Amino acid sequence: MNALPPPPTTRRGGQRVQRRTSSIPGPSSTTGQTSRQRQSLPDTYFDVPRGPSAPRGEPKDPLQVIGEDTILAIQQGGYQTPDGRRQTIAEACQQLYGSGTRFHPSDNRTLDRWRMPPTSPAGAASSSSHDTIDIHFRLQSTISAAREWAWSARAPYERVGVLSCAHPTIPGGGFNTAAGAFKSQEASLNRASNLSYALFSPTAAPFYSFHKTDQGINNGFYSNAMVYARDVTLIRDDFHEWAFPLKVDIVNATPVDAVEVKRKLVKQGGMSKETMRKLVTEGLEERMGRILRLFELEGDNVLILTGFGAGACGNPMSTIARIWAKLLGPGGRFYGKFANVIFAIPSDMAFHEFSSSFNAAIARSSAPADQPPEST
C-alpha cells in the first residue's frame, strides 16, 4: 500500500503552560449499495428526515447536497476517495450505532461531581495527569483541526476528543436540509463524518425528546445532558472532498442560549441583566466542566474545543474564553489532565478575541497575590 501524504498543516503555534508557573461529487456509482450492506444498517437510519426542499425550479443549496451525499455514503457502507480507493465504513457505523454511542442524562451522578478530582480506589491521586498542558489557538475549523490531530495521534496513547455544539432538538443541526444548510459547527461535523448515525440512534433519542419539553428548554438554559459518540469516522476534509477515514470521539452538548434566556427572563420576566449574566456564566461553567469530565472519563487526552455558546447563542467569546481558562489553566480542575487542548476558531475576529481573553485570564490566575498583572 502506498504511503498516504501528510495533511497540509502541522502542529505549530502551541502555547505551553508549565506547571507551577504563572459541484461536489457524491459516492461513486462503482460503490453501489448492495442488499447485504443495507441489511447491516438499522432500518431507522434510512428514515433520516430530508427537511424542506428548495422551491421548484431553484437548485438545492450545495451544503444540503453534501449532507444528502454523506447520508448516502453511510447507507451504502462506504465511499470512494479522489485517488480511487474504496473506503468501507459499514462496520464502524454498526459499532457507533451500538455500544459506541452513550447518553448521559443531566442528573448523571458521576458528572454531577466533576469538581472533585478523581482518585484511585486506594485514595491516591489519579495517574492521568501530565507535567504540562499544551494550549493551541488555531485559526481553523473544527474539522480541519480534528483531521490534523487524528492523523498524527499515537494510538493507543492518544485519543482525540471533539466538542460539538449540539442543537437541542434537531439531530445534526439540520445538516441535510435546506433550513439547516448553514455553516454551523455541528452541521459541518455531520456533513464530514458518520456522526449522524449516532445522533439518529435510539440511544441518543432521549437527548432530543427531553429538550422539547418545558423542563428541557429551561428558559434557554437547556440541560446538562450529553451524547458521547466513540470512534466517529471523519470522511470528508474541510473542502467537502471525500478523504481518508480518521477516528475521533465526539461529545454532543447544547450550550446555554443567552439570547433566549434574555428574552424569557429579562424582557418577559423582569430580571436584571446583571443577574441574568451571572446565571448564564454559572450555567456555562457547569456544562463545560461536565464536558471536560466526560472527556477525562473516556480517556480522551487531545481535545478539539471551540467557542462553546458564542455566535447564535449570544454568549460573548471573551466570557467563553475565561471559563475555559479557569477550568484548564493553573489551579483549574482540569489543569494537567489533558496532553493537548486545541481551540479551533475559524473566524479571524473571534479568534483574536478568544485568544487574548484566554491569555489574559491565565495571566491573572498565575500572577502573585501582591503583584497583579498589567491590565490588557
C-alpha positions as CSV (number, residue, x, y, z in Angstrom):
1,M,0.0,0.0,0.0
2,N,1.4,3.4,-1.0
3,A,2.1,5.8,1.8
4,L,-0.6,8.5,2.2
5,P,0.6,12.1,2.0
6,P,0.7,14.1,5.3
7,P,-2.0,16.7,5.9
8,P,-1.2,20.2,4.7
9,T,-1.0,21.7,8.2
10,T,1.3,20.8,11.0
11,R,1.3,21.3,14.8
12,R,2.5,24.8,15.3
13,G,1.8,27.8,17.5
14,G,1.1,25.8,20.7
15,Q,1.3,27.6,23.9
16,R,2.9,25.6,26.7
17,V,1.5,26.3,30.2
18,Q,4.0,24.9,32.6
19,R,3.0,23.6,36.0
20,R,3.8,25.9,38.8
21,T,4.1,28.9,36.5
22,S,2.1,31.8,36.2
23,S,-20.2,20.8,-7.6
24,I,-19.2,18.2,-5.1
25,P,-19.1,14.6,-6.2
26,G,-21.1,12.1,-4.3
27,P,-20.4,8.4,-3.6
28,S,-19.0,6.8,-6.7
29,S,-21.5,4.7,-8.7
30,T,-19.0,1.9,-8.6
31,T,-19.6,1.6,-4.9
32,G,-23.3,0.8,-5.3
33,Q,-25.4,-0.2,-2.3
34,T,-25.9,-4.0,-2.0
35,S,-28.7,-5.7,-0.2
36,R,-26.1,-7.1,2.2
37,Q,-24.8,-3.6,3.0
38,R,-28.4,-2.3,3.5
39,Q,-29.2,-5.1,5.8
40,S,-26.2,-4.3,8.0
41,L,-27.6,-0.9,8.8
42,P,-30.6,-0.4,11.2
43,D,-33.8,0.5,9.4
44,T,-34.3,3.6,11.4
45,Y,-31.4,5.4,9.7
46,F,-33.0,5.1,6.3
47,D,-35.8,7.4,7.6
48,V,-33.5,10.3,8.3
49,P,-35.7,13.3,7.5
50,R,-34.6,15.3,4.5
51,G,-36.4,18.5,5.5
52,P,-37.8,21.1,3.2
53,S,-36.6,21.1,-0.4
54,A,-35.7,24.1,-2.5
55,P,-38.6,25.8,-4.3
56,R,-39.4,24.2,-7.7
57,G,-37.1,25.5,-10.4
58,E,-34.4,26.6,-7.9
59,P,-31.2,24.5,-7.3
60,K,-30.6,23.0,-3.9
61,D,-28.1,24.7,-1.6
62,P,-24.7,23.0,-2.2
63,L,-24.3,22.3,1.5
64,Q,-27.7,20.4,1.6
65,V,-26.5,18.3,-1.4
66,I,-23.3,17.5,0.5
67,G,-25.3,16.4,3.6
68,E,-27.5,14.2,1.5
69,D,-24.5,12.6,-0.2
70,T,-22.9,11.9,3.2
71,I,-26.1,10.1,4.3
72,L,-26.0,8.1,1.0
73,A,-22.4,7.1,1.7
74,I,-23.3,5.9,5.1
75,Q,-26.2,3.9,3.8
76,Q,-24.0,2.4,1.2
77,G,-21.4,1.4,3.8
78,G,-18.6,3.3,2.1
79,Y,-17.4,5.9,-0.4
80,Q,-14.5,6.4,-2.9
81,T,-11.7,8.9,-2.3
82,P,-10.4,11.1,-5.2
83,D,-7.4,8.7,-5.6
84,G,-9.9,5.9,-6.5
85,R,-9.7,4.0,-3.3
86,R,-12.8,2.4,-1.8
87,Q,-13.2,3.3,1.9
88,T,-15.5,1.0,3.9
89,I,-17.3,2.3,7.0
90,A,-20.2,-0.2,7.4
91,E,-18.6,-1.9,10.4
92,A,-17.7,1.4,12.0
93,C,-21.3,2.6,11.6
94,Q,-22.5,-0.6,13.3
95,Q,-20.3,-0.1,16.3
96,L,-21.2,3.5,16.5
97,Y,-24.9,2.7,16.4
98,G,-24.5,0.2,19.2
99,S,-22.1,0.4,22.1
100,G,-20.2,3.3,20.6
101,T,-23.0,5.8,21.5
102,R,-23.8,6.6,25.1
103,F,-26.4,9.0,26.5
104,H,-25.6,10.9,29.8
105,P,-28.7,12.5,31.4
106,S,-28.4,15.8,33.1
107,D,-28.6,14.1,36.5
108,N,-25.7,11.7,35.9
109,R,-24.2,11.3,39.4
110,T,-20.6,10.9,38.2
111,L,-20.7,14.1,36.1
112,D,-22.5,15.9,39.0
113,R,-19.3,15.6,40.9
114,W,-17.0,16.9,38.2
115,R,-15.4,19.5,40.6
116,M,-14.0,16.7,42.7
117,P,-10.6,15.4,41.5
118,P,-10.7,11.7,40.6
119,T,-8.9,9.3,42.9
120,S,-7.9,5.7,42.7
121,P,-9.6,3.1,44.9
122,A,-6.9,3.4,47.4
123,G,-7.5,7.1,47.6
124,A,-4.3,8.2,45.8
125,A,-4.4,10.9,43.1
126,S,-5.3,9.8,39.6
127,S,-2.4,8.9,37.4
128,S,-4.0,10.5,34.3
129,S,-2.0,13.8,34.7
130,H,0.7,15.5,32.7
131,D,3.6,17.7,33.7
132,T,2.5,20.3,31.2
133,I,-0.6,21.2,29.2
134,D,-0.2,22.5,25.7
135,I,-2.8,25.0,24.7
136,H,-3.1,25.7,21.0
137,F,-5.1,28.5,19.4
138,R,-5.8,27.7,15.8
139,L,-7.5,29.9,13.2
140,Q,-9.2,26.9,11.5
141,S,-12.4,24.9,11.5
142,T,-13.2,22.0,13.9
143,I,-13.0,19.6,11.0
144,S,-9.5,20.8,9.9
145,A,-8.2,20.6,13.5
146,A,-9.8,17.2,14.2
147,R,-8.3,15.7,11.0
148,E,-4.9,17.2,11.6
149,W,-4.6,15.8,15.2
150,A,-6.3,12.5,14.4
151,W,-3.9,11.9,11.6
152,S,-0.9,12.1,13.9
153,A,-2.4,10.6,17.0
154,R,-0.3,7.8,18.5
155,A,-2.7,5.0,19.3
156,P,-3.4,3.8,21.8
157,Y,-1.7,6.5,23.8
158,E,-3.6,9.4,22.3
159,R,-7.3,9.7,21.8
160,V,-8.8,12.8,20.1
161,G,-12.0,14.2,21.6
162,V,-14.0,16.8,19.7
163,L,-16.7,19.0,21.2
164,S,-19.8,19.5,19.1
165,C,-22.2,22.4,19.9
166,A,-25.4,20.4,19.5
167,H,-28.8,21.7,18.5
168,P,-31.1,20.9,21.4
169,T,-33.9,19.3,19.3
170,I,-32.6,18.6,15.7
171,P,-30.0,15.8,15.4
172,G,-27.1,17.1,13.4
173,G,-28.4,20.7,13.3
174,G,-30.3,20.0,10.1
175,F,-27.1,19.4,8.2
176,N,-29.0,17.7,5.3
177,T,-31.9,20.2,5.0
178,A,-32.4,23.5,3.2
179,A,-33.2,25.1,6.5
180,G,-30.1,23.8,8.2
181,A,-27.7,24.2,5.3
182,F,-25.6,26.9,7.0
183,K,-22.0,26.7,8.3
184,S,-22.7,25.9,11.9
185,Q,-20.0,23.9,13.6
186,E,-22.4,21.0,14.3
187,A,-23.8,20.8,10.8
188,S,-20.2,20.9,9.3
189,L,-19.2,18.0,11.6
190,N,-22.2,15.9,10.5
191,R,-21.6,16.6,6.8
192,A,-18.0,15.5,7.2
193,S,-18.5,12.3,9.2
194,N,-20.8,9.5,10.2
195,L,-21.8,11.3,13.5
196,S,-25.4,11.5,12.4
197,Y,-25.6,7.7,12.6
198,A,-25.1,8.1,16.4
199,L,-27.4,11.1,16.8
200,F,-30.3,9.4,15.0
201,S,-29.9,6.2,17.1
202,P,-32.4,5.2,19.8
203,T,-29.7,5.8,22.4
204,A,-29.5,9.5,21.5
205,A,-33.3,10.0,21.2
206,P,-33.8,11.0,24.9
207,F,-31.4,13.9,24.4
208,Y,-33.7,15.5,21.8
209,S,-37.0,14.5,23.2
210,F,-36.2,15.9,26.6
211,H,-35.2,19.3,25.1
212,K,-38.6,19.6,23.5
213,T,-40.2,19.8,27.0
214,D,-40.5,22.9,29.1
215,Q,-38.2,21.3,31.6
216,G,-35.6,20.6,29.0
217,I,-35.9,24.1,27.4
218,N,-35.5,25.6,30.8
219,N,-35.9,29.2,29.7
220,G,-33.0,28.8,27.2
221,F,-30.6,27.2,29.7
222,Y,-31.4,23.8,28.3
223,S,-29.9,20.8,30.2
224,N,-26.6,19.3,31.1
225,A,-27.5,16.1,29.2
226,M,-24.9,14.9,26.7
227,V,-24.4,12.3,24.0
228,Y,-20.9,10.7,23.7
229,A,-20.0,9.1,20.4
230,R,-16.9,6.9,20.4
231,D,-14.9,6.3,17.2
232,V,-16.8,8.6,14.9
233,T,-15.3,8.4,11.4
234,L,-14.3,11.6,9.6
235,I,-14.9,11.0,5.9
236,R,-14.6,14.5,4.4
237,D,-12.0,17.2,4.6
238,D,-12.5,20.9,5.1
239,F,-13.3,21.4,1.4
240,H,-16.1,18.8,1.5
241,E,-14.0,16.3,-0.5
242,W,-14.1,12.6,0.3
243,A,-11.0,11.9,2.4
244,F,-9.1,9.1,4.2
245,P,-11.2,7.9,7.2
246,L,-9.9,9.0,10.6
247,K,-11.4,8.3,14.0
248,V,-12.3,10.8,16.8
249,D,-14.6,10.8,19.8
250,I,-17.3,13.4,20.0
251,V,-19.2,14.9,22.9
252,N,-22.5,16.5,21.8
253,A,-23.7,19.1,24.3
254,T,-26.0,22.1,24.0
255,P,-24.7,25.5,25.3
256,V,-26.8,28.0,27.2
257,D,-28.7,30.2,24.8
258,A,-28.2,33.7,26.2
259,V,-30.5,35.2,23.6
260,E,-33.4,33.0,24.7
261,V,-32.6,33.5,28.4
262,K,-32.7,37.2,27.9
263,R,-36.0,37.1,26.1
264,K,-37.6,34.9,28.7
265,L,-36.1,36.2,32.0
266,V,-35.2,39.8,31.3
267,K,-37.7,41.1,28.7
268,Q,-40.7,38.9,29.9
269,G,-39.7,38.1,33.5
270,G,-38.2,41.4,34.6
271,M,-34.9,40.0,35.8
272,S,-31.9,42.4,35.8
273,K,-29.3,42.0,33.1
274,E,-26.6,41.7,35.7
275,T,-28.4,38.7,37.4
276,M,-29.0,37.1,34.1
277,R,-25.4,37.3,33.0
278,K,-24.3,35.8,36.3
279,L,-26.7,32.9,35.9
280,V,-25.7,32.3,32.3
281,T,-22.0,32.3,33.2
282,E,-22.6,29.8,36.0
283,G,-24.7,27.6,33.7
284,L,-21.9,27.6,31.1
285,E,-19.2,26.8,33.6
286,E,-21.2,23.9,35.0
287,R,-21.8,22.5,31.5
288,M,-18.3,23.0,30.3
289,G,-16.9,21.4,33.4
290,R,-19.1,18.3,32.8
291,I,-17.9,18.2,29.2
292,L,-14.2,18.1,30.3
293,R,-15.0,15.5,32.9
294,L,-16.7,13.3,30.4
295,F,-13.6,13.5,28.1
296,E,-11.4,12.7,31.1
297,L,-13.5,9.6,32.0
298,E,-13.4,8.4,28.4
299,G,-9.7,8.7,28.1
300,D,-9.6,11.4,25.5
301,N,-6.3,13.3,26.1
302,V,-6.2,15.5,23.0
303,L,-9.2,17.8,22.8
304,I,-10.6,20.0,20.0
305,L,-12.7,22.7,21.6
306,T,-14.2,25.9,20.4
307,G,-16.2,29.0,21.4
308,F,-18.9,26.9,23.0
309,G,-22.1,29.1,23.1
310,A,-20.8,32.0,21.2
311,G,-22.3,33.1,17.9
312,A,-26.0,32.4,17.5
313,C,-26.4,31.7,21.3
314,G,-25.2,35.2,22.0
315,N,-22.6,34.5,24.6
316,P,-19.5,36.8,24.4
317,M,-16.4,35.0,23.1
318,S,-14.5,36.6,25.9
319,T,-16.7,35.0,28.5
320,I,-16.3,31.6,27.0
321,A,-12.5,32.0,26.9
322,R,-12.3,33.0,30.5
323,I,-14.4,29.9,31.6
324,W,-12.1,27.6,29.6
325,A,-9.1,29.3,31.1
326,K,-10.5,28.9,34.6
327,L,-11.1,25.2,34.1
328,L,-7.9,24.3,32.2
329,G,-5.4,26.9,33.5
330,P,-3.1,26.8,36.5
331,G,-5.2,25.9,39.6
332,G,-8.1,24.8,37.5
333,R,-9.8,21.5,38.0
334,F,-8.5,20.1,34.7
335,Y,-5.1,21.6,34.6
336,G,-2.7,18.9,33.5
337,K,-5.4,16.4,32.8
338,F,-5.0,16.6,29.0
339,A,-1.8,16.5,26.9
340,N,-3.0,18.9,24.3
341,V,-6.0,21.2,24.1
342,I,-6.7,22.9,20.7
343,F,-9.1,25.8,20.4
344,A,-10.2,25.8,16.8
345,I,-11.8,29.2,15.9
346,P,-12.5,29.8,12.2
347,S,-13.3,33.5,12.3
348,D,-10.4,35.9,12.5
349,M,-12.1,38.5,14.8
350,A,-13.5,35.8,17.1
351,F,-10.1,34.1,17.1
352,H,-8.2,37.2,18.4
353,E,-10.9,37.9,20.9
354,F,-10.8,34.4,22.3
355,S,-7.0,34.0,22.4
356,S,-6.4,37.4,24.0
357,S,-9.2,36.8,26.6
358,F,-7.9,33.4,27.4
359,N,-4.3,34.6,27.8
360,A,-5.4,37.5,30.0
361,A,-7.3,35.1,32.3
362,I,-4.3,32.8,32.5
363,A,-2.0,35.8,33.4
364,R,-4.4,36.9,36.1
365,S,-4.6,33.4,37.7
366,S,-0.8,33.0,37.6
367,A,0.2,36.4,39.0
368,P,1.4,36.6,42.6
369,A,-1.3,37.9,45.0
370,D,0.7,41.0,45.8
371,Q,1.6,41.7,42.2
372,P,-1.5,41.8,39.9
373,P,-0.8,41.5,36.2
374,E,-0.8,44.5,34.0
375,S,-4.2,45.4,32.5
376,T,-4.7,44.4,28.9
